[in-house]
Amino acid sequence: MNRHYPVSDGALIEAVKKGDKNAAAWLYHRHVDRVNRICYRIVLDPSHVQDCVQEVWLKVFRNIDRFQCSKSFAGWLNTVTANTAIDYYRKWIRRENHIDHDQVRAAVTNENPGERQLDGALIQQRIREALENVSVNQRAAFILRYFEEMPVAVIAETLGCTEGAVRTHIRRSLLALRVKLAGKLEK
């Protein structure tokens, strides 16, 4: 399905509100990659990501009537996604052993990537492992800032906190990552 459907999100949302299932499918396919990325990076466990993503889309389509088309759908979706992923993580994922490191290593080695890709994959794996040790709010702020490149003001609105709190979450996550990654990336 082409994700660049020539109709705006607002037009698709209005069609969804009227019961158009094709419009819902177009809206889903246009934004599903970003929802997957955010959920994956907050939940950290690949085996739980699809459940979290499904929960996000259930909330979106159940509450689509509340969405005001004068606002940014992407911003609203980011808020729903981040908050759902945080809640999902808190509710279902225990802090201990929520990434199967052997599975991650197997996935990296089975892809037969070039040396540069392997290095990048190992660095990303180590960052994911380090992110396990920060609070879910710190992780969400870090991910939204550095992976999704959202401004601090938008992150604050998304997470329902002040810009100062977002900056604190980001600073604390960076400090924790520096400590956790010190020396590991050179190996």
Secondary structure, 3 states (H helix, E strand, C coil): CCCCCCCCHHHHHHHHHCCCHHHHHHHHHHHHHHHHHHHHHHHCCHHHHHHHHHHHHHHHHHCHHHCCCCCCHHHHHHHHHHHHHHHHHHHHCCCCCCCCHHHHHHHHHHCCCCHHHHHHHHHHHHHHHHHCCCCHHHHHHHHHHHHCCCCHHHHHHHHCCCHHHHHHHHHHHHHHHHHHHCCCCCC
